[in-house]
Amino acid sequence: MEYNPIHLDIMWVLFATALVFLMQAGLAMLEAGATMAKTQRSSS
Amino acid sequence: MKNVMDISIGSLVFWMVGFGFMFGADKSGWIGTNNFFLSEIDPSTDEGMFDFAFSIFQTVFAATAVTIISGAVAEKTKFIAYLMYTVAVTAFIYPVFGSWVWGGGWLSGLGENGFIDFAGSTVVHSVGGWAALAGAIVVGPRLGKFAADKSPLAIPGHSITLAALGVFVLWFGWFGFNAGSTVSGNDASIAIIMVTTNLAAAAGALGALSLSYLLWKRFDASMTLNGVIGGLVAITAGTANMSPGMAALTGLIGGMVVVGAVLLLERVMKVDDPVGAIAAHGFAGAWGTVAVGLFASSAYGGVDGLFFGGGLAQLGVQITGVAAAFLFVFPTSFIVFKLIDMTIGMRASDEDQIRGLDISEHEAAGYPDFAPALPAAGTSATPTVAQGSPVVVPSGAAVDENVGS
């Protein structure tokens, strides 16, 4: 297959997408930690 | 459940309509009009495949914006009401403002260089923050947040450890948020973006730590976590347009803005934001967007701010964008929250808040084996602290447990 610069763009955007997806976990853990023990199912 | 469901609902809704409103063909400059369900993308070409990659990248951005709101309404909002506004934000409010900036709309054409919000200090974070402000106002404060004389009381989070892990994960993910926003792996500026992002986060922690120490003479853990988020949110707009030094300064001030905004919200506006999302995302995002007009330097992104000889032009454009975000997002989301409140109700009852939403909404405890031990019947042991009585804490400590989300 011939080289196409867009392949690197796709790789980069998908890699960054995975990192940003992980931010959902970060926000969920931050929110769970910052709230009371009785609202954990609700917050996370 | 709230964070799990907002990425789930957000992914589906953004695919169906949000992406089209944000990036569809836009003749008016106000809203996109096609590419709903990604119907315009040609899957037979590499370019089409890039468009799919771009769409999933934008989907996780939309989910980030909506999840900010969950922090500000945590512990007091009905689950079904949360699901409904998740739809409204990812289908309409976030995409419409996004189209003005990133979808070729009117803000992107303002002035010589357009409104600069590289990865979304305003488009993602302020939009989420202002919607969170509207939500927090409509739902009202948690039971026991404010004393009878309206002074704020501390409702401590149950695990600063989890909160710290969350902040580390966010910091890590932010490298993708900012550097990924080149949407090109062939763009070498991803290197400087990583540098400015990291410096701003570090300086944000220092800013919040030092300001809270000046105010209260203690090293405040949750304010410092807040400051990391504030620094990251602030640099998100100018991450490709600033020198490392100016990025650190932007982050430092961003961390301080968070502390000030928490005080403003709790002491003056009497708004209860359980995790500090409005301060860290709304206020720090607005600051970071304005900072581009001050600190941008043409050696990095081709635009000069006020302090680098660019005059007031770009600063004016940045302020216009920040104001537009507030003036569009706050009223529209206030109306959405009010409509939900008037139909099915936003706020969990006092009784449900006392039992905890885990029991009232999900009918199971979050930590079932960690229920407080009660004395056996007939023994002399008696609880020393009356259950549910609010503990009045001295001024300053009242904000200790606010952590940005």
Contacts between the chains, C-beta under 8 A, distances in Angstrom:
chain1	res1	chain2	res2	distance
A	4	B	46	5.7
A	5	B	186	5.1
A	6	B	46	5.2
A	6	B	47	6.6
A	6	B	50	5.3
A	7	B	46	7.0
A	8	B	184	8.0
A	8	B	185	3.9
A	8	B	186	5.6
A	9	B	50	5.9
A	9	B	53	7.7
A	9	B	183	6.8
A	9	B	184	4.8
A	9	B	185	5.1
A	9	B	186	6.2
A	10	B	46	7.7
A	10	B	49	6.1
A	10	B	50	5.3
A	10	B	53	4.8
A	10	B	185	8.0
A	11	B	185	5.8
A	12	B	180	6.8
A	12	B	182	7.5
A	12	B	183	7.8
A	12	B	184	6.7
A	12	B	185	3.0
A	12	B	190	7.5
A	13	B	50	7.4
A	13	B	53	4.3
A	13	B	54	6.2
A	13	B	57	5.1
A	13	B	180	6.2
A	13	B	183	5.4
A	13	B	184	8.0
A	13	B	185	7.6
A	14	B	53	5.3
A	14	B	56	7.4
A	14	B	57	7.8
A	15	B	176	6.9
A	15	B	180	7.4
A	16	B	57	6.4
A	16	B	176	3.8
A	16	B	177	7.4
A	16	B	179	6.5
A	16	B	180	2.3
A	16	B	181	7.7
A	17	B	53	7.2
A	17	B	56	5.3
A	17	B	57	4.6
A	17	B	60	5.7
A	17	B	176	7.1
A	17	B	180	6.9
A	18	B	176	7.0
A	19	B	172	6.9
A	19	B	173	4.8
A	19	B	174	7.9
A	19	B	175	6.1
A	19	B	176	2.5
A	19	B	177	7.1
A	19	B	180	6.9
A	20	B	57	7.2
A	20	B	60	4.4
A	20	B	61	6.7
A	20	B	64	6.7
A	20	B	173	5.7
A	20	B	176	4.8
A	20	B	177	5.1
A	20	B	180	6.6
A	21	B	7	7.8
A	21	B	60	5.0
A	21	B	173	7.7
A	22	B	169	6.0
A	22	B	172	6.8
A	22	B	173	4.5
A	22	B	176	7.9
A	23	B	60	7.6
A	23	B	64	5.9
A	23	B	169	7.0
A	23	B	170	5.4
A	23	B	173	3.6
A	23	B	174	7.1
A	23	B	176	8.0
A	23	B	177	6.7
A	24	B	3	6.1
A	24	B	7	5.1
A	24	B	60	7.4
A	24	B	63	6.2
A	24	B	64	7.3
A	24	B	67	6.3
A	25	B	166	7.8
A	25	B	169	5.6
A	26	B	165	8.0
A	26	B	166	4.7
A	26	B	167	7.0
A	26	B	168	7.5
A	26	B	169	3.3
A	26	B	170	3.6
A	26	B	171	7.9
A	26	B	172	7.6
A	26	B	173	5.8
A	27	B	3	6.1
A	27	B	64	7.5
A	27	B	67	5.0
A	27	B	68	7.5
A	27	B	70	7.8
A	27	B	71	7.3
A	27	B	166	6.6
A	27	B	170	6.7
A	27	B	405	5.4
A	28	B	3	3.7
A	28	B	4	7.4
A	28	B	67	7.8
A	28	B	166	7.1
A	29	B	162	5.0
A	29	B	163	7.1
A	29	B	165	5.1
A	29	B	166	3.4
A	29	B	169	6.5
A	30	B	71	7.6
A	30	B	162	7.5
A	30	B	163	5.1
A	30	B	166	3.0
A	30	B	167	6.0
A	30	B	170	6.9
A	30	B	225	7.6
A	30	B	275	6.6
A	30	B	403	6.1
A	30	B	404	7.4
A	30	B	405	5.1
A	31	B	2	7.8
A	31	B	3	6.6
A	31	B	70	6.4
A	31	B	71	5.0
A	31	B	74	6.0
A	31	B	166	7.3
A	31	B	275	5.3
A	31	B	405	5.0
A	32	B	159	7.2
A	32	B	162	5.4
A	32	B	163	8.0
A	32	B	166	7.6
A	33	B	157	5.4
A	33	B	158	7.0
A	33	B	159	4.3
A	33	B	160	6.3
A	33	B	161	6.7
A	33	B	162	3.2
A	33	B	163	3.2
A	33	B	164	7.4
A	33	B	165	7.5
A	33	B	166	6.1
A	33	B	403	7.2
A	34	B	71	7.5
A	34	B	74	7.9
A	34	B	157	3.8
A	34	B	163	5.1
A	34	B	222	7.3
A	34	B	274	6.4
A	34	B	275	4.2
A	34	B	276	7.6
A	34	B	401	6.6
A	34	B	402	7.4
A	34	B	403	4.3
A	34	B	405	7.0
A	35	B	74	5.2
A	35	B	75	5.4
A	35	B	157	5.8
A	35	B	158	6.8
A	35	B	274	5.7
A	35	B	275	7.0
A	36	B	75	6.4
A	36	B	155	6.8
A	36	B	156	7.9
A	36	B	157	7.2
A	36	B	158	5.4
A	36	B	356	6.9
A	37	B	158	4.1
A	37	B	356	8.0
A	37	B	366	6.3
A	37	B	367	5.5
A	37	B	370	6.7
A	38	B	355	7.3
A	38	B	356	2.7
A	38	B	357	7.5
A	38	B	358	5.6
A	38	B	359	7.2
A	38	B	365	7.3
A	38	B	366	6.8
A	39	B	74	6.7
A	39	B	75	4.6
A	39	B	356	5.4
A	39	B	357	4.8
A	39	B	358	5.9
A	39	B	366	7.0
A	40	B	158	7.6
A	40	B	358	6.0
A	40	B	366	2.6
A	40	B	367	6.5
A	41	B	1	5.8
A	41	B	357	7.6
A	41	B	358	4.4
A	41	B	361	7.6
A	41	B	362	4.3
A	41	B	364	6.5
A	41	B	365	7.8
A	41	B	366	4.9
A	42	B	1	6.0
A	42	B	2	6.5
A	42	B	74	7.3
A	42	B	75	7.2
A	42	B	79	6.9
A	42	B	356	7.8
A	42	B	357	3.8
A	42	B	358	5.7
A	42	B	361	5.7
A	42	B	362	6.5
A	42	B	366	7.8
A	43	B	1	7.9
A	43	B	2	6.4
A	43	B	3	7.6
A	43	B	70	7.6
A	43	B	74	5.2
A	43	B	75	7.1
A	44	B	1	6.8
A	44	B	2	7.6
A	44	B	3	6.0
A	44	B	4	7.1
